[in-house]
Amino acid sequence: MQNSTPPLFKQGIPALAKLVVCLLIGLALMVVDFQVKSLDFIRNQVSYVLRPLENIMLLPSDLFSFGEDYFTSRSSLVKENLSLKTRQTELSLLANQAALLAVENQNLRNLLELQKNTSFRTVPVEILFNPPNPISQRVVINRGSNHGLNLGSPIANDAGILGQVVRLFDNSAEVSLLEDWDFAVPVLVARNGLRAAVVGAGRGNLLQLRYLPVASDLEVGDILLSSGVDGIYPPGFAVAVITKIERNAEQNASNVFCSPIAEVNRHLQALALIYDPQWDAKPGSNSGAPSSTGRRQTRPKGQP
């Protein structure tokens, strides 16, 4: 016997009536499920059976999301790492600049203290560059004749003599440093007053004391001060320290080697000493005698 079509789905019943009947049945099921909770067990079982299928269906979407998050995070980390490296480089440069400024500031303080303790006029100068000469040891400074400098004006810092002006221009000057070849400074030994002349031997070489007999009272570690006998360098400024003595009894001569006390290749700031022995030498005293501290004696304020 063939199954007959249920009365509800026969063609003679209007579609609107079918929709209303279905809505009523669905509403009734919802009310019963909400009140009695009779369909929870069925729902849970169906959900348990369909969960693996749901996971399989969601797998492509999860893989796509994971890949997107991975590449996005990796790109962000690469950018952040590059930014941190750039920042680290900037901070390193700032730290080096701060250290350089601290050293420069201390040097300027020392020069200012030297200016206060000097009885004659001084001019602050700054080293601009080294002339392109691989043999000579010279520098160019940013002060010249318009600022009161003269040929032969000594250049010094708080440690001692650096050199002497050998070429003069209106707003700049060329300075020959202590190490320059055959550059000579009259000196005396602070310990006993022995006079001599310290001479440069070229870039990178030790200074020398020449034409001294074997019996000269010299010792390693003796401090050499400018004697002032040449009328160019003020007396009492530190020049060099004796580091090595070679005595030759057969020739009655001593080879004495010295190191500059003021490091000639260290700072960019220095002082030009505008010194005139006729006016700046202290009257009634030995201009070549150093003070007990190793620096020249300064005259009292207001003394002519």
C-alpha positions in Angstrom: 0.0 0.0 0.0 1.5 3.4 -1.0 2.0 6.0 1.6 -0.3 8.9 1.1 0.8 12.6 1.4 0.0 14.1 4.9 -3.0 16.3 4.9 -1.0 19.3 5.9 1.2 19.2 2.7 -1.6 18.5 0.2 -1.7 21.0 -2.7 -5.2 22.2 -1.7 -4.0 23.8 1.5 -2.8 27.4 1.2 0.9 28.1 1.7 0.1 30.8 4.4 -1.7 28.1 6.5 1.3 25.8 6.2 3.6 28.6 7.4 1.4 29.5 10.3 1.2 25.8 11.4 5.0 25.4 11.2 5.5 28.6 13.2 3.1 27.4 15.9 4.8 24.0 16.1 8.3 25.7 16.4 7.0 28.1 19.0 5.5 25.3 21.0 8.8 23.3 20.9 10.7 26.4 22.1 8.4 26.9 25.0 8.5 23.3 26.0 12.3 23.2 25.7 12.7 26.4 27.8 10.3 25.2 30.5 11.1 21.5 30.8 14.7 21.4 29.5 13.8 18.2 27.8 15.9 18.7 24.7 19.2 19.5 26.4 20.3 15.9 26.4 19.5 15.5 22.7 21.3 18.8 22.0 24.4 17.8 23.9 24.6 14.4 22.1 24.2 16.0 18.7 26.8 18.6 19.6 29.2 15.9 20.8 28.8 14.1 17.5 29.1 17.2 15.3 32.0 18.8 17.2 34.8 17.0 15.2 33.1 17.9 12.0 32.9 21.5 13.2 36.6 21.5 14.0 37.5 20.2 10.6 35.3 22.8 8.9 37.0 25.5 11.0 40.5 24.2 10.4 41.3 26.3 7.2 40.0 29.5 8.9 42.2 28.7 12.0 45.2 28.0 9.9 44.7 31.3 8.0 44.3 33.3 11.2 47.4 31.6 12.8 49.5 32.4 9.7 48.3 36.0 9.6 49.1 36.5 13.3 52.5 34.9 12.9 53.7 37.0 10.0 52.1 40.1 11.5 54.0 39.5 14.8 57.2 38.7 13.0 57.0 41.8 10.9 56.3 43.9 14.0 59.2 42.3 15.9 61.6 43.0 13.0 60.5 46.7 12.9 60.8 47.0 16.7 64.2 45.3 16.7 65.4 47.7 14.0 64.0 50.7 15.9 65.7 49.5 19.1 69.1 49.1 17.3 68.8 52.6 15.8 67.9 54.0 19.3 70.8 52.1 20.8 73.2 53.7 18.3 71.8 57.1 18.9 72.2 56.7 22.7 75.7 55.4 22.2 76.6 58.5 20.2 75.0 60.7 22.8 76.9 59.0 25.6 80.2 59.5 23.7 79.3 63.1 23.0 78.5 63.6 26.7 81.8 62.1 27.7 83.7 64.3 25.2 81.8 67.4 26.4 82.7 66.5 30.0 86.4 66.3 29.1 86.2 69.5 27.1 84.4 71.3 30.0 87.1 70.2 32.5 89.8 71.4 30.1 88.1 74.8 29.8 87.8 75.1 33.6 91.5 74.4 33.9 92.3 77.0 31.3 90.1 79.5 33.1 92.0 78.8 36.3 95.3 79.3 34.5 94.0 82.7 33.2 93.2 83.8 36.7 96.6 82.9 38.0 98.6 84.5 35.1 99.7 88.1 35.5 100.0 88.9 31.7 97.4 88.8 29.0 96.2 85.6 27.5 94.0 84.8 24.5 91.8 81.7 24.3 92.5 79.8 21.1 91.0 76.7 19.5 92.9 74.2 17.2 91.2 74.1 13.8 93.2 71.5 11.9 96.6 70.0 11.2 98.2 71.2 7.9 98.7 68.4 5.4 102.4 67.9 6.2 103.4 64.4 7.3 106.8 65.6 8.6 106.2 68.7 10.6 104.2 68.7 13.8 102.1 71.9 13.4 98.5 73.0 13.9 96.3 75.9 12.8 94.5 78.0 15.5 91.5 80.3 15.1 93.2 83.5 16.4 95.6 85.8 14.6 97.1 89.3 14.5 93.6 90.9 14.9 93.4 89.2 18.3 96.8 90.4 19.6 98.9 87.4 18.6 102.5 88.0 17.4 105.1 85.8 15.7 106.6 83.8 18.5 103.7 84.0 20.8 103.8 80.9 23.1 100.8 78.5 23.2 100.1 76.7 26.4 97.4 74.9 28.4 97.1 74.2 32.1 99.7 71.4 32.0 102.4 73.5 30.3 103.9 74.8 27.0 102.5 73.4 23.8 104.3 75.3 21.1 104.9 78.7 19.4 103.3 80.7 16.6 105.5 80.5 13.5 103.1 81.9 10.8 100.6 84.7 11.5 97.5 85.7 9.6 94.7 88.2 10.4 92.3 85.7 12.0 94.4 82.5 12.2 97.9 81.4 12.9 100.1 78.3 12.4 101.7 76.9 15.6 104.8 74.7 15.7 104.4 72.2 18.5 107.1 70.9 20.8 107.7 67.7 18.8 108.4 69.7 15.6 111.8 69.1 14.1 114.5 71.3 15.7 111.9 73.3 17.7 113.8 74.6 20.7 112.7 75.9 24.1 115.2 77.3 26.7 114.5 75.4 30.0 115.9 74.8 33.4 115.8 71.9 35.8 113.3 72.6 38.5 115.3 70.5 41.0 118.6 72.4 40.7 118.2 75.3 38.3 120.5 73.9 35.6 119.8 75.6 32.3 119.6 73.9 28.9 117.5 73.8 25.7 115.0 71.1 24.9 114.8 70.4 21.2 112.1 68.6 19.1 113.1 65.5 17.1 110.1 65.1 14.8 106.6 63.6 15.1 106.3 60.8 17.5 109.9 61.1 18.8 111.1 62.1 22.3 112.4 65.6 22.9 116.1 65.9 23.5 118.5 67.9 25.7 121.6 68.6 23.6 125.2 69.6 24.3 125.3 68.5 28.0 128.5 67.1 29.6 128.4 63.7 31.3 128.8 65.3 34.7 125.6 67.3 34.4 123.4 66.9 37.4 120.4 65.3 35.7 118.1 62.5 36.8 115.3 60.6 35.3 112.0 62.2 36.4 113.5 65.8 36.6 110.9 68.4 35.6 112.0 70.9 33.0 110.5 74.4 33.2 110.7 77.3 30.7 113.6 79.5 31.8 112.5 82.8 30.1 116.0 83.7 29.0 115.0 84.0 25.4 112.3 86.6 26.2 109.7 84.6 24.3 108.4 82.0 26.8 107.3 83.1 30.3 109.5 81.6 33.0 108.2 78.8 35.2 105.9 77.0 32.7 106.3 73.2 32.6 107.8 71.9 29.3 109.0 68.3 29.7 110.1 65.5 32.0 113.3 63.6 31.6 112.6 59.9 30.8 116.0 58.5 29.7 119.6 59.5 30.1 122.5 57.9 28.0 125.9 59.0 29.2 129.0 58.6 27.0 132.2 59.1 29.1 134.5 58.8 26.0 132.9 61.7 24.3 132.0 63.5 27.5 128.4 63.9 26.3 125.0 62.9 27.5 122.0 62.0 25.4 119.0 63.1 27.4 115.5 62.2 26.2 112.3 63.9 27.5 108.5 63.6 27.1 106.3 66.7 26.8 104.3 67.4 29.9 101.4 69.0 28.0 100.1 66.4 25.7 100.3 68.1 22.3 97.6 66.0 20.6 95.0 65.8 23.3 92.7 68.9 23.6 91.4 71.4 21.1 91.4 74.5 23.4 94.5 76.3 24.7 95.8 79.8 25.6 98.0 82.1 23.6 100.4 83.9 26.0 100.9 87.6 25.1 104.1 87.9 27.1 106.5 90.9 27.0 109.4 90.4 29.4 110.0 94.2 29.5 106.6 94.7 31.2 105.6 91.3 32.5 108.8 90.1 34.2 108.6 90.6 38.0 111.2 93.2 39.0 113.8 92.5 41.6 113.5 88.7 41.3 115.2 85.9 39.3 112.8 85.4 36.3 114.2 82.0 35.7 113.4 80.6 39.2 110.3 78.5 39.3 107.8 78.6 42.1 107.5 75.7 44.6 104.5 74.4 42.8 106.3 74.2 39.4 104.5 77.2 37.9 105.7 80.7 37.4 105.2 83.3 40.2 102.5 85.8 39.4 102.9 89.4 40.3 100.4 91.1 42.7 97.4 92.9 41.3 98.1 96.5 40.4 101.9 96.0 40.3 103.4 97.8 37.3 
